Amino acid sequence: MERIRKGDEVIVITGKDKGKRGVVLTLVGTTRVMVEGVNIVKKHTRPNPMKNVTGGIADKTMSMDRSNVMLFDPATGKGGRIQIKDVDGKRSRVFKVNGNLVGQSAGKPAKPAKASAKAKQKAAGG
């Protein structure tokens, strides 16, 4: 399970855009992400009348390494580490600092995973 997915709100933790927040537009390969409004570069293009391309300077969003961003935690207002836990029988991403599910509103902590019938029997000594 990927810790950072398309559509997640992230905050940049290092580099020239440190502190900026944005939404993940795409995942590029296994180690890079493109974040909206972050790591914008100038792209110089030559005019090409055969393809109806006008020349000039255009802004372009470039990918950045996944290790340079953290998921934004709305409850704390800064980046947070996450872990993957079983919640209601499904694997979910959970913030380590407060136990909130990723993408959930700030005030609701994650429910603890329910013990299975075999685990209950084992705990009861059977």
KOLLOMAR-37329 format. One record per atom (N, C-alpha, C, O, CB): x, y, z. Coordinates in steps of 0.05 Angstrom, whole numbers, padded with zeros to 5 digits, always signed. Atoms other than C-alpha are relative to their C-alpha. Glycine has a CB too. Layout:
N
XYZ;...
This chain:
126
+00017-00024+00000;+00000+00000+00000;+00018+00025+00000;+00037+00027+00016;-00019+00000+00025;-00016-00024+00002;+00028+00067-00020;-00008+00020+00022;-00032+00024+00028;-00004+00013-00028;+00005-00020-00021;+00035+00120+00034;-00010+00026-00011;-00025+00041+00002;+00025+00004+00017;+00009-00025+00013;+00025+00178-00014;-00013-00008-00026;-00003-00023-00042;+00024+00019-00005;+00016+00007+00023;-00029+00174-00067;-00008+00025-00015;-00005+00047-00005;-00025-00016+00009;+00010-00021+00016;-00057+00216-00122;-00024+00013+00014;-00041-00001+00024;-00009-00010-00029;+00021-00014-00013;-00103+00270-00093;+00005+00007+00029;-00010+00021+00041;-00025-00017-00001;-00007-00006-00028;-00069+00273-00024;+00011+00028+00001;+00024+00038-00017;+00021-00020+00011;-00012-00027-00005;-00052+00341+00005;+00026-00004+00014;+00027-00017+00035;-00020+00018+00016;-00026+00004-00012;+00022+00344+00020;+00013+00027+00005;+00005+00048-00006;+00018-00017-00019;-00016-00024-00006;+00072+00394+00047;+00029-00007-00007;+00039-00028+00000;-00003+00010+00030;-00028+00004+00008;+00143+00402+00020;+00018+00005+00024;+00015+00025+00038;+00008+00019-00024;-00016-00002-00024;+00195+00390+00074;+00029+00008-00005;+00043+00014+00014;-00001-00026+00015;-00027-00008+00007;+00259+00406+00037;+00002+00011-00028;-00015+00005-00045;+00020-00023+00004;-00004-00010+00027;+00285+00443-00024;-00009+00029-00002;-00015+00042+00018;-00015-00017-00020;+00006-00028+00005;+00270+00510-00056;-00029+00008+00007;-00034+00031+00012;+00006+00007-00028;+00028-00006-00005;+00195+00504-00044;-00008-00010+00028;-00032-00016+00033;-00017-00014-00020;+00006+00010-00027;+00200+00483+00030;-00023+00016+00013;-00023+00041+00012;+00026+00002+00017;+00022-00012-00014;+00136+00497+00068;-00025+00004-00018;-00047+00009-00007;+00008+00027+00010;+00023-00003+00017;+00090+00500+00007;-00017-00025+00001;-00008-00048+00005;+00009+00004-00030;+00019+00022+00000;+00027+00457+00006;-00012-00003-00028;-00015+00017-00042;-00021+00004+00021;+00013+00005+00025;-00006+00425-00054;-00011-00027-00001;-00008-00043+00017;+00020+00004-00023;+00013+00026+00004;-00045+00366-00081;+00017-00016-00019;+00027-00005-00039;-00029+00004-00010;-00015+00017+00017;-00010+00307-00112;-00016-00004-00026;-00039-00013-00026;+00006-00028+00013;+00013+00003+00026;-00027+00308-00187;+00004-00028-00011;-00015-00041-00019;+00011+00021-00020;-00005+00027+00010;+00007+00244-00209;+00024-00012+00015;+00040+00002+00027;+00006+00001-00030;-00023+00015-00009;+00056+00191-00186;+00017-00007-00024;+00006-00018-00044;-00007-00025+00017;-00018+00006+00023;+00116+00185-00233;+00019-00022+00008;+00037-00018+00024;+00016+00026-00009;-00016+00023-00008;+00146+00116-00227;-00006-00007+00028;-00028-00005+00038;+00031+00007-00004;+00004+00009-00028;+00157+00090-00157;+00010+00020+00020;+00004+00018+00044;+00013-00026+00004;-00013-00018-00020;+00197+00147-00126;-00006+00029-00004;+00004+00046+00012;+00029-00005-00001;+00004-00029+00005;+00172+00213-00155;-00030+00007-00001;-00047-00010-00008;+00013+00008-00027;+00027-00010+00000;+00109+00255-00148;+00000+00028-00013;+00019+00042-00013;-00012+00001+00028;+00004-00027+00010;+00082+00316-00183;-00021+00014+00018;-00043+00003+00021;-00009+00000-00031;+00018-00014-00019;+00051+00367-00135;-00008+00026-00013;+00008+00041-00025;+00015+00005+00027;+00011-00024+00012;+00006+00423-00158;+00012+00025+00012;+00012+00029+00037;-00031+00000+00004;-00011-00025-00009;+00040+00491-00154;+00027-00001+00013;+00036+00019+00025;-00019+00012+00018;-00027+00003-00013;+00107+00464-00130;+00020-00010-00021;+00013-00025-00039;-00002-00021+00024;-00021+00007+00018;+00173+00456-00166;-00006+00008-00029;-00004-00008-00048;+00006-00030+00001;+00007-00011+00027;+00153+00501-00225;+00026+00011-00012;+00041+00026+00001;-00022+00022+00002;-00024-00009+00015;+00208+00513-00277;-00009+00015-00025;-00032+00013-00033;+00018-00024-00006;+00005-00014+00025;+00213+00557-00339;+00009-00018-00023;+00032-00028-00023;+00015+00027+00000;-00006+00016+00023;+00210+00519-00404;+00001+00018-00025;-00018+00031-00032;-00021-00023-00004;-00003-00016+00024;+00238+00554-00466;-00006-00017-00024;+00005-00038-00028;+00029+00012-00001;+00007+00015+00024;+00207+00532-00531;+00005+00017-00025;+00001+00041-00025;-00030-00009+00001;-00005-00014+00025;+00226+00550-00602;-00026-00001-00017;-00042-00020-00015;+00023-00014-00016;+00024+00001+00017;+00171+00569-00651;+00003-00021-00022;+00025-00025-00034;-00005+00028-00013;+00001+00020+00021;+00152+00514-00700;-00025+00004-00017;-00046-00005-00009;+00002-00029+00011;+00024-00005+00016;+00105+00538-00755;-00012-00025-00012;-00036-00025-00019;+00006+00020-00021;+00011+00024+00011;+00097+00468-00782;-00020-00014+00019;-00039-00027+00010;+00023-00020-00006;+00018+00012-00020;+00063+00446-00717;-00017+00021+00014;-00030+00015+00033;+00017-00015+00021;+00016-00022-00012;+00030+00513-00702;+00008+00005+00029;-00010+00010+00046;-00030-00005-00003;-00009-00005-00027;+00073+00522-00639;+00014+00027+00000;+00032+00032-00015;+00020-00023+00009;-00013-00026-00003;+00089+00592-00618;+00023-00003+00021;+00020-00018+00040;-00020+00022+00009;-00022+00001-00018;+00155+00602-00583;-00004+00018+00025;-00023+00034+00025;+00026+00009-00014;+00003-00016-00024;+00165+00632-00515;+00009-00015+00025;+00021-00036+00023;-00028+00010+00004;-00007+00012-00026;+00175+00617-00442;-00026-00007+00014;-00043+00009+00018;+00017+00020+00018;+00024+00010-00013;+00124+00574-00407;+00008-00012+00027;+00030-00023+00031;-00015-00020-00017;-00004+00013-00026;+00117+00551-00335;-00008-00029-00002;-00028-00036-00015;-00016+00014+00023;+00005+00028+00001;+00120+00476-00325;+00005-00012+00027;+00024-00006+00041;+00018-00014-00022;-00004+00013-00026;+00110+00433-00263;+00016-00025-00005;+00011-00042-00022;-00028-00008+00012;-00017+00023+00002;+00165+00382-00254;-00004-00018+00024;-00015-00009+00045;+00030+00009-00001;+00003+00019-00022;+00165+00320-00211;+00022+00005+00021;+00043+00017+00015;+00001-00029-00010;-00020-00001-00021;+00202+00316-00145;+00000-00027+00015;-00019-00042+00013;-00006+00024+00020;-00002+00026-00014;+00225+00259-00101;-00021-00002+00021;-00027+00017+00035;+00028-00003+00011;+00021+00005-00020;+00173+00228-00056;+00010+00005+00028;-00006+00011+00046;-00010-00029-00003;-00011-00004-00026;+00220+00234+00003;+00000+00030+00009;+00005+00036+00032;+00028-00011+00002;-00001-00028-00006;+00216+00310-00001;-00028+00011+00008;-00030+00035+00013;+00010+00016-00024;+00027-00009-00008;+00141+00313+00016;-00010-00017+00023;-00002-00040+00026;-00019+00000-00024;+00014+00014-00021;+00099+00293+00076;-00030+00005-00003;-00038+00026-00012;+00010+00009+00029;+00028-00004-00001;+00025+00283+00082;-00008+00022+00019;+00003+00023+00041;-00015-00026+00007;+00008-00022-00017;-00009+00345+00110;-00022-00010+00019;-00042-00021+00010;-00010+00024-00017;+00019+00007-00020;-00046+00333+00175;-00016+00025+00008;-00005+00043+00020;+00014-00013+00025;+00015-00024-00006;-00103+00384+00182;-00004+00004+00030;-00009+00026+00039;-00027-00002-00013;+00004-00002-00029;-00109+00369+00257;+00023+00015+00013;+00019+00031+00031;-00003-00027+00013;-00024-00013-00011;-00038+00393+00272;+00009+00024-00016;+00023+00041-00006;+00023-00020+00003;-00008-00022+00017;-00029+00440+00213;+00028-00003-00011;+00039+00016-00022;-00002+00025+00015;-00026+00004+00012;+00037+00409+00192;+00002-00029-00011;-00018-00044-00009;+00023+00005+00021;-00003+00026+00011;+00065+00347+00159;+00001-00022+00021;+00009-00017+00044;+00026-00001-00016;+00001+00022-00019;+00055+00280+00193;+00009-00026-00011;+00005-00032-00035;-00027-00003+00012;-00007+00027+00009;+00084+00211+00190;-00025-00018+00002;-00043-00013+00018;+00023-00012+00019;+00023+00017+00000;+00035+00156+00175;+00008-00029+00003;+00031-00036-00003;-00017+00003-00026;-00004+00029-00001;+00029+00082+00188;-00025-00013-00011;-00046-00001-00014;+00005-00009+00029;+00022+00015+00012;-00015+00028+00158;-00010-00019+00021;+00005-00036+00031;+00009-00015-00026;+00013+00017-00021;-00064-00005+00206;-00025-00013-00011;-00036-00004-00032;-00007+00017+00025;+00026+00013+00007;-00123-00052+00201;-00022+00015+00015;-00022+00015+00040;+00000-00030+00007;+00023-00014-00012;-00186-00010+00214;-00025-00012-00013;-00029-00010-00037;+00002+00031-00005;+00025+00013+00009;-00253-00046+00208;+00005-00021-00021;-00010-00024-00041;-00019+00021-00011;-00006+00022+00018;-00220-00104+00172;+00014+00008-00026;+00019-00008-00043;-00025-00014-00007;-00013-00010+00024;-00187-00060+00119;+00026+00014+00008;+00028+00025+00029;-00018+00019-00017;-00024-00014-00005;-00117-00033+00114;-00004+00030-00006;-00013+00037-00027;+00024-00011-00017;+00005-00028+00003;-00119+00042+00124;+00025+00015+00009;+00042+00006+00024;-00024+00010+00017;-00023-00018-00007;-00068+00099+00129;-00009+00017+00024;-00030+00029+00024;+00009+00018-00024;+00007-00013-00025;-00067+00130+00199;+00024+00018+00007;+00047+00010+00005;-00006-00020+00022;-00022-00017-00010;-00027+00190+00225;+00010-00010+00027;-00006-00018+00044;-00010+00029+00003;-00012+00011-00024;+00021+00168+00279;-00005+00018+00025;-00009+00008+00047;+00030-00004-00003;+00001-00018-00023;+00015+00230+00323;-00027+00000+00014;-00027+00003+00038;+00007+00028-00009;+00026-00002-00013;-00060+00229+00335;-00019-00023-00007;-00041-00024+00004;-00013+00026-00007;+00017+00023+00006;-00088+00166+00304;-00023+00005-00019;-00040-00012-00023;-00011-00012+00025;+00021-00006+00019;-00133+00201+00254;+00005-00014-00027;+00028-00017-00035;-00003+00031-00004;-00002+00012+00026;-00147+00167+00188;+00008+00022-00020;-00001+00045-00017;-00026-00014-00009;-00007-00019+00021;-00117+00201+00126;-00025+00006-00016;-00039-00012-00025;+00023-00011-00018;+00023-00008+00015;-00171+00241+00091;-00025+00002+00017;-00047+00008+00006;-00005-00019-00021;+00023-00002-00018;-00217+00241+00152;+00001+00027+00013;+00022+00039+00015;+00000-00023+00021;+00001-00026-00014;-00240+00303+00189;+00017-00001+00025;+00023-00023+00036;-00029+00008+00006;-00020-00002-00021;-00195+00327+00245;-00008-00012+00026;+00010-00022+00040;+00007+00028+00004;+00007+00008-00027;-00235+00308+00306;-00005-00029+00006;-00009-00036+00029;-00023+00015+00008;+00008+00028-00004;-00247+00234+00296;+00025-00018+00000;+00037-00021-00022;-00020-00009-00021;-00023+00019+00001;-00192+00185+00317;-00009-00026-00012;-00033-00032-00014;+00011-00004+00029;+00006+00025+00012;-00187+00119+00283;-00010-00020+00020;-00002-00020+00043;+00025-00011-00015;+00010+00021-00018;-00226+00060+00312;+00021-00022+00002;+00034-00028-00018;-00027-00011-00011;-00019+00022-00002;-00183+00004+00339;-00011-00024-00015;-00035-00028-00018;+00005-00008+00030;+00008+00023+00015;-00184-00060+00299;-00014-00020+00018;-00005-00024+00041;+00024-00013-00014;+00014+00019-00016;-00234-00111+00323;+00015-00027+00000;+00026-00035-00020;-00029-00004-00011;-00014+00026-00002;-00205-00177+00348;-00017-00021-00013;-00042-00021-00011;+00005-00007+00030;+00014+00021+00013;-00224-00238+00308;-00009-00021+00020;-00001-00020+00043;+00017-00013-00022;+00011+00021-00018;-00261-00298+00338;+00023-00018+00010;+00023-00026+00033;-00021-00017-00014;-00023+00017-00009;-00196-00339+00339;+00017+00014+00020;+00026+00002+00039;+00017-00008-00025;-00016-00015-00019;-00159-00283+00375;-00014+00001+00027;-00001+00000+00048;+00006+00028-00010;+00015-00001-00025;-00215-00279+00427;+00002-00027+00015;+00005-00028+00039;-00029+00006-00006;-00003+00026-00012;-00211-00355+00439;+00027-00003+00012;+00030-00015+00034;-00006-00022-00021;-00027+00002-00010;-00136-00351+00446;+00004+00016+00025;+00018+00007+00044;+00020+00008-00021;-00003-00017-00024;-00141-00294+00496;-00015-00012+00024;-00007-00009+00047;-00011+00028-00006;+00015+00012-00022;-00193-00333+00536;+00012-00026+00010;+00003-00038+00030;-00029-00005-00010;-00014+00024-00009;-00146-00391+00541;-00009-00026-00014;-00003-00048-00005;-00003-00004+00030;+00010+00024+00014;-00179-00437+00491;+00012-00005-00025;+00005-00024-00039;-00028+00002-00004;
